[in-house]
Amino acid sequence: MKAKITAIMLSAMIVLLAGTSVAYYNTKTFAFDEDAVVFSRDDEKISFMDYDIYYDSLDNLIKKVKIVMPAEHYCI
């Protein structure tokens, strides 16, 4: 039962992401920009739609999370 629900949720996320990407591309090419790029990557950032994720920000986030997370985890 859990596998079926997981498969349905994963499929729904994929369909939502694909639909959003197509809508973004069509809106950008028809209205504003002729070179619409849905996903791109270079040496300093990853761009998805109009959002930029910089590698330096990710490094800072990972360092902050490592400080908060315990070094060892326990299972009961």
C-alpha positions, -999 to +999 in steps of 0.1 A: +000+000+000+028+024+009+045+017-025+014+025-044+009+058-026+045+067-031+043+060-068+012+081-071+027+110-053+059+108-073+040+107-105+019+137-095+050+157-087+066+148-121+034+159-139+032+191-119+069+199-126+065+191-163+034+213-166+050+242-148+081+240-170+061+240-202+040+269-190+071+289-180+088+282-214+057+291-234+052+323-214+088+334-217+091+327-254+058+342-265+057+373-243+091+384-230+122+366-241+131+347-271+158+326-253+139+310-225+160+285-205+142+263-180+174+248-165+210+258-167+242+253-148+275+271-148+306+275-125+289+298-099+252+290-099+223+267-109+193+284-126+159+269-126+133+290-143+140+325-128+155+312-096+193+312-091+210+290-065+246+300-059+271+274-049+285+297-021+251+299-005+248+261-006+282+258+011+272+282+038+239+263+044+257+230+046+282+244+072+253+258+093+235+225+092+266+206+102+269+227+133+233+220+144+232+183+135+247+158+159+278+139+148+264+106+158+228+094+155+211+067+176+185+042+167+163+027+193 
